[in-house]
Amino acid sequence: MNQPKEYAATNATQIRNILELIGQFSEEFRNMNGHIIDIGCGPGNTTRDILVPCVGRDAVIVGADISPSMIEYAEQHYAVADKLSFVQLDMQTSELPKQLIEQFDHVVSFYALHWCKNTKQALQNIHQLLRPGGKAIILTISHHMIYEMYPEQEKDPRFAPYMQNSDKWTPPHQGRADADEMMKKDLLAANFKVEYCVNKWETFTYPSLDTLVDLVMAVNPCVSQMPKDIQKECREDMKKRLGSKCVSSKGDSTVDCRFSVLTIVIQKPKQSAEIN
């Protein structure tokens, strides 16, 4: 994702589910103090407007994202002195910056882990970021129709030059009925205590098909590489594909989008033997 302004304007689905997550684990969030890192913070709006108000007053938060443009946008619009800063970080890096290792009491990650093809490496990095006894709360997509479109568009000669190896953006749990069990195995392999790991189907109703297309365009990692005329054609193609997959339950211009999400609460043991 390299379109921070567009993403910030279209992420209503994510915001709804993040608010539901915070409501479900309200006590956990209220008790978050010390140092927190928000992995995959994107443009920074949810970090400042949603995460900051619901955690402990003394918490100091770092928002992290792989995209330089996202971090630049977040620093310009959402940084708060002595409270919220931002840093560029690849969740899948094989070598974390030494200054970040075991520096955080809490890790949160909303709608980011599914972009990691190497889930195991990302989880190992989360484990390294946490201090012993630290906790992480993660919300991530396990299945979404937009990932069915990428390989289809990759075959189109108009978009193929910009969409090679589209499977690298597809969640490893896409299409798997046992997504929660798959994830739990990875969490245990990363030496986490698993307190909660549940896969759940959701429906979000968008005001219009165009609203959904706007979101899909904003999160598509290939769009920024396309010339403007190809971007326009890509948008029209996405609209046709989504229009054939999405229907309205209300019989109006709204469209329903079905997807599934994994909700995860894990803890880094205080001692190495403390694993479930």
Order of alpha helices (4+ residues) and beta strands (2+ residues): alpha-alpha-alpha-beta-beta-alpha-beta-beta-alpha-beta-alpha-alpha-beta-alpha-alpha-beta
